[in-house]
Amino acid sequence: MDQTTRTAESTREGSKLYMALELGWGNWKLAFTTEAGEKPRLRSLMARDRDTLEEEIAHAKQRFGLPSTAPVVSCYEAGRDGFWLHRYLTSLGVANQVVDSSSIEVDRRARHAKSDGMDAQKLLDQLVEFDLGRKKRGWRVVRVPSPQEEDARQLHRELEALKQERTRHTNRMRGLLASQGIDLKVGPQFREELQQARLWDGSPVAPGLRSRLERELARLEQLGEQISELEKQRRDLLKNSQEASIKQVRQLLLLKALGHNSAWVFVSEFFAWRQFRNGREVGSLSGLAPTPYQSGKSNHEQGIGRAGNGRIRSMAIEIAWVWLRCQPRSQLSLWFKERFGAGGRRSRRIGIVALARRLLVALWRYLETGVIPDGATLKA
């Protein structure tokens, strides 16, 4: 009996423990196995309970007859929980992967069963296939930024959120006034103009609405102060910081058509922490790559992939329009005018996406080699 036990343990000596995590807000589902086709061990624990997670990994090794030193390979989908869990698992010696959710195969039937436990098991099966080399395509692992790289993105993301909130407040205030037949611009004289405003019958704005608008204005003014503070912080960094990423921002700012917002987004979200080998990777990771569809006699283009960073994609398209205006003699602008200039509105909208992709590649080469895009000019 002892001999049988030792033999079983020895056969597991070189095995790995595979673990997939399905991360919910209140609970996490864990799925464990050691090989393809094996019935998984499914467990549940409170979300973010690190002690229980370590215990479940240890119990899983015992359950499958693995030594305590057996390697662990794990994965979870990129999402709300971010990258702290990846760093924590890595600190335990776990070989973890953060997987792009859009790359995970799903059942194509119109209606199929779904639960967190089933999702964890499906993710586990694909992890085993990938680790064994049987799954060559479709499984995309997210590049995890360092804590410093991740923290560097907070400033411009907060600025973006505050400006969006400022726009919402402004639109809400103008909408409330429009419902009473009044058109007032929200500016420095808004309080005085509000006091003087009159309804269609000559009566003043009702006290309840006026009080609400004044509170909205107070929140709007607070937002303005926070935006000004963050913009000052950004200017100070650009002036004094010697970090490599800030130097890249300064380098982009030398080009016409690029301002503080665009240069900061391009660097912090893309160029500062991504390692590109060629222009194809730049286009692919930005989500600006085309997605053809061909089946039998059907052959058409489905538009851009949208698999990359949404901030980069929208900013690149915005700056592509600005590039046409500020860099009219550049090779990129001339290419666009020759290819799409004579077309209609739809043609130009398609062309601007292609220009945005080419522009990102040109900016990457500019940062890597210092070579200015053909025909482009620097700011005076």
Secondary structure, DSSP 4 states (H G I P E B T S, - for coil): -HHHHHHHHHHTTT--EEEEEEE-SSEEEEEEESSTTSPPEEEEEETT-HHHHHHHHHHHHHHTT--TT--EEEEEESSTTTTHHHHHHHHTT-EEEEEPGGGS----SSS----HHHHHHHHHHHHHHHHTT---SS--BPPPPPHHHHHTTHHHHHHHHHHHHHHHHHHHHHHHHHTTT-----STTHHHHHHH-B-TTSPBPPHHHHHHHHHHHHHHHHHHHHHHHHHHHHHHHHHH---HHHHHHHHHHTBTT--HHHHHHHIIIIITT---SSHHHHHHHHT-SEEEEEETTEEEEEEE---S-HHHHHHHHHHHHHHHHH-TTSHHHHHHHHHHTTS-HHHHHHHHHHHHHHHHHHHHHHHHH-PPPTT--B--
